[in-house]
């Protein structure tokens, strides 16, 4: 009887130890690296800046420092309007990002591209991204008052209207705190310098962070 009792207790102890060892040695599940595409013009590409100083690279470092496993692909091309950016949309979508940051329109405003055209192009970009289940962040732009008050006001209204229509987060003004600040601009007083690009990353951060966390939560839920 004593031998049976001993063997029973020993079996429980061994089983418990085995479970603890298995738990201790089980591999930790590491979330896969996720992807963000920054889709824009020279404000995204980092005009004349090294790639690691452009705002997408700064944003990537911020995400990784926060323990969020994301890479940020820079799909910015200097000088492009929304019309020209449309030709690159397929390449940006082919990256299969989880999030797309759309920061376009500044050159349209300079060139006076009709408001209806700018809106239509941005609608296409947002709509095609959402068809692929890509989360979109829209960045607001301003037109310079060269083309009349009606154009200025109509252009400004594009971005909040689209954010409401497509239910996407809106960065109210992409260059907030940068434009007009010589310390954050290149000598042309138009494009951000390295400090200005870092400021843009800070401005975008509050909109990127919750979406990035949602992407990771969704991925864990699917795995579970």
RODO-2510 file (C-alpha; in nm, 4 decimals, decimal comma):
residues 224
     n   res          X          Y          Z
     1     x     0,0000     0,0000     0,0000
     2     x     0,2797     0,2373     0,0930
     3     x     0,4610     0,1548    -0,2324
     4     x     0,1482     0,2328    -0,4366
     5     x     0,1002     0,5626    -0,2529
     6     x     0,4663     0,6522    -0,3086
     7     x     0,4431     0,5766    -0,6797
     8     x     0,1231     0,7811    -0,7123
     9     x     0,2768     1,0871    -0,5409
    10     x     0,5958     1,0505    -0,7405
    11     x     0,3952     1,0355    -1,0627
    12     x     0,2184     1,3597    -0,9794
    13     x     0,5466     1,5319    -0,8952
    14     x     0,7169     1,4131    -1,2140
    15     x     0,4176     1,5179    -1,4218
    16     x     0,4194     1,8643    -1,2633
    17     x     0,7909     1,9045    -1,3186
    18     x     0,7562     1,7928    -1,6804
    19     x     0,4834     2,0476    -1,7437
    20     x     0,6936     2,3254    -1,5906
    21     x     0,9967     2,2269    -1,7975
    22     x     0,7859     2,2119    -2,1137
    23     x     0,6394     2,5551    -2,0386
    24     x     0,9838     2,6969    -1,9670
    25     x     1,1359     2,5550    -2,2827
    26     x     0,8419     2,6277    -2,5164
    27     x     0,9472     2,8796    -2,7821
    28     x     0,8154     3,2322    -2,7323
    29     x     0,5845     3,3342    -3,0140
    30     x     0,7379     3,6323    -3,1911
    31     x     0,4925     3,8466    -3,3900
    32     x     0,5793     3,8640    -3,7598
    33     x     0,7125     4,1917    -3,8949
    34     x     0,4291     4,4043    -4,0327
    35     x     0,4480     4,6713    -4,3004
    36     x     0,3482     5,0344    -4,3484
    37     x     0,3704     5,2171    -4,6817
    38     x     0,4245     5,5931    -4,6721
    39     x     0,2736     5,7082    -5,0029
    40     x     0,3472     6,0673    -5,0942
    41     x     0,5655     6,3256    -5,2631
    42     x     0,8866     6,5057    -5,1629
    43     x     0,7525     6,5632    -4,8123
    44     x     0,7567     6,1860    -4,7756
    45     x     1,0651     6,1010    -4,9821
    46     x     1,2756     6,3461    -4,7799
    47     x     1,3873     6,5992    -5,0392
    48     x     1,7734     6,5959    -5,0505
    49     x     1,7864     6,4153    -4,7139
    50     x     1,9534     6,0783    -4,6574
    51     x     1,6855     5,8075    -4,6541
    52     x     1,7407     5,7391    -4,2846
    53     x     1,6457     6,1004    -4,2045
    54     x     1,3198     6,1100    -4,4016
    55     x     1,0080     6,0878    -4,1876
    56     x     0,9222     5,7232    -4,2796
    57     x     1,2603     5,6066    -4,1477
    58     x     1,2151     5,8117    -3,8298
    59     x     0,8666     5,6663    -3,7863
    60     x     1,0009     5,3126    -3,8287
    61     x     1,2543     5,3689    -3,5515
    62     x     0,9814     5,5073    -3,3258
    63     x     0,7659     5,1989    -3,3843
    64     x     1,0489     4,9586    -3,3179
    65     x     1,1551     5,1487    -3,0064
    66     x     0,7994     5,1025    -2,8819
    67     x     0,8309     4,7284    -2,9355
    68     x     0,6055     4,7287    -3,2430
    69     x     0,7541     4,5093    -3,5190
    70     x     0,6892     4,7265    -3,8241
    71     x     0,8913     4,8342    -4,1248
    72     x     0,7956     5,1536    -4,3076
    73     x     0,8461     5,1570    -4,6834
    74     x     0,9113     5,4994    -4,8355
    75     x     0,6995     5,5413    -5,1489
    76     x     0,7517     5,9147    -5,1843
    77     x     0,8521     6,0785    -5,5142
    78     x     0,9468     6,4449    -5,5363
    79     x     0,7321     6,6778    -5,7422
    80     x     0,4350     6,4488    -5,7899
    81     x     0,0715     6,5495    -5,7859
    82     x    -0,2075     6,3053    -5,7110
    83     x    -0,2428     6,2575    -6,0877
    84     x     0,1134     6,1279    -6,1187
    85     x     0,1007     5,9324    -5,7942
    86     x    -0,1908     5,7324    -5,9318
    87     x     0,0534     5,5696    -6,1752
    88     x     0,2514     5,4348    -5,8794
    89     x    -0,0454     5,3110    -5,6815
    90     x    -0,0211     4,9520    -5,8036
    91     x     0,3431     4,9321    -5,6917
    92     x     0,2550     5,0676    -5,3473
    93     x    -0,0345     4,8238    -5,3058
    94     x     0,1860     4,5369    -5,4260
    95     x     0,3859     4,5802    -5,1048
    96     x     0,0781     4,4357    -4,9285
    97     x     0,1056     4,6760    -4,6352
    98     x    -0,1089     4,6622    -4,3265
    99     x    -0,1258     5,0428    -4,3148
   100     x    -0,0881     5,3101    -4,5826
   101     x    -0,0151     5,6731    -4,4943
   102     x    -0,1438     5,8912    -4,7794
   103     x     0,0305     6,2294    -4,7833
   104     x    -0,0454     6,3789    -5,1243
   105     x    -0,1883     6,7020    -5,2570
   106     x     0,0740     6,9646    -5,1773
   107     x     0,1910     6,9844    -5,5392
   108     x    -0,1686     6,9808    -5,6637
   109     x    -0,2328     7,2882    -5,4518
   110     x     0,0740     7,4633    -5,5900
   111     x    -0,0183     7,3838    -5,9498
   112     x    -0,3875     7,4565    -5,9077
   113     x    -0,5070     7,1085    -6,0043
   114     x    -0,8892     7,1249    -5,9930
   115     x    -1,0329     7,0359    -5,6554
   116     x    -1,2608     6,7750    -5,8141
   117     x    -0,9595     6,5985    -5,9683
   118     x    -0,7619     6,5963    -5,6435
   119     x    -1,0598     6,4577    -5,4562
   120     x    -1,1296     6,1919    -5,7172
   121     x    -0,7682     6,0716    -5,7160
   122     x    -0,7543     6,0534    -5,3376
   123     x    -1,0865     5,8669    -5,3361
   124     x    -0,9407     5,6096    -5,5738
   125     x    -0,6273     5,5675    -5,3637
   126     x    -0,8191     5,5253    -5,0390
   127     x    -1,0856     5,3034    -5,1933
   128     x    -0,8418     5,0662    -5,3592
   129     x    -0,6403     5,0352    -5,0392
   130     x    -0,9507     4,9588    -4,8341
   131     x    -1,0587     4,6954    -5,0866
   132     x    -0,7401     4,5124    -4,9862
   133     x    -0,8157     4,5535    -4,6143
   134     x    -0,5337     4,8069    -4,5776
   135     x    -0,5834     5,0584    -4,2980
   136     x    -0,5456     5,4131    -4,4332
   137     x    -0,4285     5,7313    -4,2641
   138     x    -0,5026     6,0475    -4,4631
   139     x    -0,2821     6,3531    -4,4186
   140     x    -0,4348     6,6956    -4,4690
   141     x    -0,2659     6,9474    -4,6962
   142     x    -0,3158     7,3165    -4,7632
   143     x    -0,3110     7,5063    -5,0921
   144     x    -0,1224     7,8320    -5,1164
   145     x    -0,3596     8,1255    -5,1801
   146     x    -0,2384     8,1727    -5,5380
   147     x    -0,5508     8,0440    -5,7090
   148     x    -0,8198     8,2413    -5,5317
   149     x    -1,0179     8,2050    -5,2113
   150     x    -1,2680     7,9571    -5,3521
   151     x    -0,9900     7,7202    -5,4539
   152     x    -0,8135     7,7615    -5,1189
   153     x    -1,1294     7,6803    -4,9208
   154     x    -1,2412     7,4008    -5,1517
   155     x    -0,8993     7,2370    -5,1377
   156     x    -0,8906     7,2492    -4,7581
   157     x    -1,2309     7,0814    -4,7363
   158     x    -1,1223     6,7788    -4,9410
   159     x    -0,9393     6,6061    -4,6589
   160     x    -1,1900     6,6133    -4,3702
   161     x    -1,4667     6,5240    -4,6162
   162     x    -1,2790     6,2157    -4,7373
   163     x    -1,1840     6,1160    -4,3838
   164     x    -1,5540     6,1180    -4,2931
   165     x    -1,6610     5,9449    -4,6141
   166     x    -1,4155     5,6578    -4,5796
   167     x    -1,3961     5,6533    -4,1985
   168     x    -1,0185     5,6945    -4,1855
   169     x    -0,8007     5,8852    -3,9373
   170     x    -0,7060     6,2342    -4,0531
   171     x    -0,3813     6,4121    -3,9686
   172     x    -0,5303     6,7642    -3,9856
   173     x    -0,2222     6,9277    -4,1436
   174     x     0,0818     6,7267    -4,2405
   175     x     0,3240     7,0191    -4,1990
   176     x     0,1861     7,1462    -3,8695
   177     x     0,4631     7,3059    -3,6663
   178     x     0,7064     7,2774    -3,9565
   179     x     0,6047     7,5210    -4,2284
   180     x     0,7105     7,8723    -4,1366
   181     x     0,9715     7,7503    -3,8879
   182     x     1,3166     7,8163    -4,0361
   183     x     1,4797     7,5818    -3,7862
   184     x     1,2838     7,2894    -3,9334
   185     x     1,3190     7,3746    -4,3019
   186     x     1,5827     7,3466    -4,5702
   187     x     1,7157     7,6744    -4,7171
   188     x     1,4342     7,6661    -4,9765
   189     x     1,1943     7,7276    -4,6832
   190     x     0,9586     7,4688    -4,8321
   191     x     1,0964     7,1230    -4,7563
   192     x     1,1622     6,9873    -4,4071
   193     x     1,5194     6,9340    -4,2931
   194     x     1,6087     6,6372    -4,0716
   195     x     1,4570     6,8043    -3,7650
   196     x     1,1459     6,8919    -3,9646
   197     x     1,1103     6,5328    -4,0848
   198     x     1,1337     6,4180    -3,7230
   199     x     0,8574     6,6651    -3,6359
   200     x     0,6372     6,5206    -3,9108
   201     x     0,6944     6,1725    -3,7692
   202     x     0,5853     6,3027    -3,4277
   203     x     0,2727     6,4573    -3,5819
   204     x     0,1790     6,1324    -3,7559
   205     x     0,2631     5,9124    -3,4561
   206     x    -0,0652     5,9524    -3,2596
   207     x    -0,2553     5,8281    -3,5665
   208     x    -0,0187     5,5455    -3,6550
   209     x     0,0178     5,4040    -3,3032
   210     x    -0,3429     5,2857    -3,2448
   211     x    -0,3675     5,1370    -3,5943
   212     x    -0,0368     4,9542    -3,5497
   213     x    -0,1625     4,8061    -3,2218
   214     x    -0,4875     4,7049    -3,3919
   215     x    -0,2928     4,5278    -3,6674
   216     x    -0,0939     4,3292    -3,4117
   217     x    -0,4039     4,2460    -3,2072
   218     x    -0,5824     4,1237    -3,5209
   219     x    -0,2816     3,9102    -3,6160
   220     x    -0,2673     3,7473    -3,2706
   221     x    -0,6410     3,6819    -3,2790
   222     x    -0,6099     3,5058    -3,6155
   223     x    -0,3177     3,2956    -3,4892
   224     x    -0,5057     3,2062    -3,1725
***
